[in-house]
Amino acid sequence: MNLTAKDQKIIKFYTSRFGEITITEDKVISFVHGIPGFERLRRYILIDHDPEGNFKWLQAVDDPMVAFLLTDPNTFRPDYRVFLSKSDLKTLGADGLQGLVTLVMVCFDREKSVMSLNLKGPIVFNSLNMTARQFIIDREDYPCRYEVELKRTEESKKR
C-alpha cells in the first residue's frame, strides 16, 4: 500500500538550531539501538547543512537540543569502508548493501582550523526502510578523531 504525502502523518517539532520543523512521518529515521550516550532518542531526521549536501545535521525529533553534524567519510578518506556482517545487515533490515548510506560525525576546532571525523563510530542508514545504527569499528587505522585541516580563505582569516 503506497501512501501519498497527503495520507501520511505530519510531525511538527521545535529545534534549538532550526526552529520549528514540519515533516511527514516517512522522513523520520529510526535508530535500532539509539546512539551511544543518547540511547533514549531513537527518532531523527537529516537536514542539509550546505547546498551541496556535503554536511548534514542529524536532528533528534524528541529532543530539540540534540543534533549531530555528519559527512560522507569517503570525501576525506576515499579508502574508508565499513564491513557489515549478516547480523549487522539484519539489524538494519537489509538483504545487501543496496540503499545503505554511511556517514560519520564531525567536530570542528575553529582556533586550530581543524575538523575531525569519528571514523571509529560510523552511522549506517538504510534508506529503503529508514532505519539506522551507529557501529563501532575496531581498527587502529580508523581513529575517533581523524583530523582534516581546513583551508581558510583570506576573508575567513580576517574574522
N, C-alpha and C positions, 0 to 999 in steps of 0.2 A: 504494500500500500504506500503510494507516494503522497506525502503531504506537501501542499503548496505552502509558501511562506505565510499566506493568509490563514492557513489552518494550524500553524504552529504556535505554541505558547510563546508569548512575549515576556521577556525578563527585563526588568528595569532595576538598576542598582547604581549606587553612588560610589565614586572612587576619589581618593585624595589627589591623584595626579591628573585625571582626565575628566573629572566632574561626573555628571550623570550619563550613564550608558544604557542604551536600549538595544537589545539584540533578540534574535529568535533562539529558541532552545537548541536548535541544531548547530549553533556556533559554539556551544559550551563543550569544553574538553574535560573529560572525567579522568582523574588520576586513579590508577588501580590501587596504589598504596599510599598516596599522598607524597609530598616531597619531604625528605628527612628534615625534621625540625618544624615542619608545618603539616604534620600528618592529618590534622583535623580538617584541613582545607583540601577538598577533592575536586572542586569545580573552578575552572579557569577559562579565560578567553585570550586569544592572541590579538595584539594591537600593533600595527606597523608603527615604528618609531620614525622612519625616514621614508621618503617617496620611493626609493629604490628597493625597499624591503630588506636591506642588509641587517637591520636590527629590529627586533620585535619585543614588545612587552608582554610578559605572561602575567596577566592581571587576575587575581583571585576574585571570584564572584561574591564570595561570602565574607570577605574582609577588605574594606576599602583601602587599607594601608599596605597591603601585601601585593607587590609586583616585582617581577624579576626581569632584567634585561637579558635577552638571548640573541645569539647569532649562529650562523652556519659555521662550524669549525673548519670545514674544508676551504673556506675563503682565506684562512690564515695558516692552515696546516693541511695541504692537499692530500697528504698520506693518511689522514685520520680516518679510522674505521672502527665501528662498533660491531663486534661479532655477537650475535644473539643465538642462544640455544633454542631448541624446540619448545622448551618450557617457557623461556622468555617470550617467544612469539605467541605462545598460547595465552599468556597473561595479557597481551595486547589484542587478543582476538584476531591474530594474523596467521595466515597459512604460509606466507612467504614474505619477501621484502617489499612487495608491491604496496604502495600507499604509505610506507614508513618514512618519516622525516626525523632527522637527528639535529638537535640544536644544543648549544651549551650556554651556561650562564656567563655573564660578562661583568667585570668590575673595572672601574676607572680610578686611576691616581692622577689627577689633573696636574699636581705640582711636578711630578716626575714625567709627565706626558707618556704614561704607560697604561695600557689596557691589559688586563689579564683574563684568560679564559679558563674555565674549570673543565679541563679535558678528562678528569677522573670521574666526573658525575654528569654524563650526557643525559639529556631528556629525549626520549624517543616517542614520537607521536604516530598513531595510526590514523591517518586522515580519512580512511574509509569508514571507521566507526567512532571516531572522535574520542579515543582512549589514549592515555599516555602513562609513562612511567619513567622515573629517574633511575638510571642504573649506576652502579659503582663499578668502575673498571680497575682491576688490579694489575696495572702495568707501570713500570718505572718510567717509561718514556711518555706517559700521559699524566703530567702533574696537575694538581688542582689550581695552580697559579702559573699558567703558561703565558709569559709576558710577550706583548706585542707593542713595539714602540710606535707611538702616534706621530704622524708627520704634521707639524704645525705650520699653518700659513702665516705670512707676515702679519695679517690682521689679527689672528688669534694670539700672536706673541705680544701684541700691544696691550691686550686686556689684562 
